Amino acid sequence: MEFRDFHPIKAPGLRARRPAAPAPAGAARDRWRTLPLEGTFEVVYEDARGAWTTRTLDARELKLGPGRTLLGGTDRVHGLYRGLRADRIRRLTEPASGTRIETGILDWLLARAEAQRKAHRPRRAA
């Protein structure tokens, strides 16, 4: 018995190719959106094991994805990029202004990113 008996092919050396499957209808919803965000924040964060840590983060972006939102930036202590899940942030403090937020953190971050986007948008000449 030969290999071809179990795996038929149309022509020797060529395999039959199936057309690519169409993208699912919800594919546009499953994409991540990135909003630029600037600022330095002190974050009290609960990690996956339940341990609470305090981190100082130089924020770069807010990533909105399917089922979660990440606050991305550089951790000042380690000098590495971190993506912190917004639902695990227990307290957010902005040292420059003294703002301290313990509830509605995601809403505050979204409003801040939107305000920065509007402030940085170039104005059109009339």
C-alpha positions in Angstrom: 0.0 0.0 0.0 1.3 3.5 -0.8 0.9 6.9 0.8 -1.3 8.1 -2.0 -3.9 5.5 -1.2 -4.6 7.3 2.1 -4.0 10.9 0.9 -5.2 11.4 -2.6 -3.9 14.3 -4.6 -5.1 15.7 -7.9 -1.7 15.8 -9.6 1.6 14.5 -8.6 3.4 17.0 -6.4 0.4 19.4 -6.1 -2.0 19.3 -3.3 -5.6 20.5 -3.7 -5.9 23.9 -2.1 -9.1 25.1 -0.4 -10.1 28.7 -0.7 -9.5 30.8 2.4 -12.4 30.9 4.8 -14.2 34.3 4.8 -13.7 36.4 7.9 -16.5 36.0 10.5 -19.1 38.7 10.7 -17.9 39.9 14.1 -14.2 40.2 13.0 -14.4 44.0 13.1 -15.6 43.9 16.7 -12.7 41.6 17.7 -10.0 44.1 16.8 -8.1 46.2 19.3 -8.2 50.0 19.3 -5.4 52.0 20.6 -5.9 55.5 22.1 -2.8 57.6 22.9 -2.5 58.6 26.5 0.2 60.6 28.1 0.9 61.0 31.8 2.6 59.6 34.8 0.5 57.5 37.2 1.0 55.7 40.4 -1.1 52.6 40.2 -2.1 50.1 42.9 -2.6 46.9 40.9 -3.9 43.5 41.8 -2.0 40.8 39.8 -3.4 37.4 38.6 -2.4 35.8 41.9 -4.2 38.4 44.0 -1.1 40.2 45.2 -1.3 44.0 45.3 1.6 46.0 44.0 2.3 49.7 43.6 3.8 50.8 40.3 4.8 54.1 38.8 3.9 54.1 35.1 4.7 56.5 32.3 1.6 55.9 30.3 1.7 55.7 26.5 -1.6 54.2 25.4 -5.0 52.8 26.4 -5.8 49.6 24.4 -9.4 48.7 24.0 -10.1 45.1 23.0 -12.7 42.4 23.2 -13.5 42.0 26.8 -10.7 43.9 28.3 -8.8 47.3 28.4 -5.1 47.7 29.0 -3.2 50.7 30.3 0.1 50.5 28.6 3.3 52.3 29.5 6.8 52.1 30.9 7.2 50.9 34.5 9.7 53.3 36.0 11.2 50.8 38.5 12.0 48.1 36.0 12.2 50.2 32.8 10.0 47.7 30.9 6.8 48.2 29.0 3.8 46.9 31.0 0.2 46.4 29.9 -2.0 46.6 33.0 -5.6 45.4 32.9 -7.8 48.3 33.8 -10.2 46.1 35.7 -7.4 45.1 38.1 -6.3 48.7 38.9 -7.5 49.4 42.5 -6.3 52.9 42.8 -4.8 55.4 40.3 -3.0 58.6 41.4 -1.6 61.3 39.2 1.2 62.9 41.2 1.4 66.0 39.0 -2.2 67.1 39.9 -2.8 65.1 43.1 -5.8 63.4 41.5 -6.6 60.1 43.2 -9.2 57.8 41.8 -10.5 54.6 43.4 -13.8 54.0 41.5 -14.6 54.6 37.8 -10.9 54.3 36.8 -11.7 53.1 33.3 -14.1 55.9 32.7 -11.6 58.5 33.9 -8.9 57.0 31.7 -11.2 57.1 28.6 -12.2 60.7 29.3 -8.6 61.7 29.8 -7.5 60.0 26.5 -10.4 61.7 24.7 -9.5 65.1 26.1 -5.8 64.7 25.1 -6.9 63.6 21.6 -9.0 66.8 21.2 -6.2 69.0 22.6 -3.6 67.6 20.2 -5.9 67.7 17.1 -4.7 70.4 14.6 -7.2 73.1 14.0 -8.3 74.0 10.5 -8.0 77.5 9.2 -11.3 79.2 8.6 
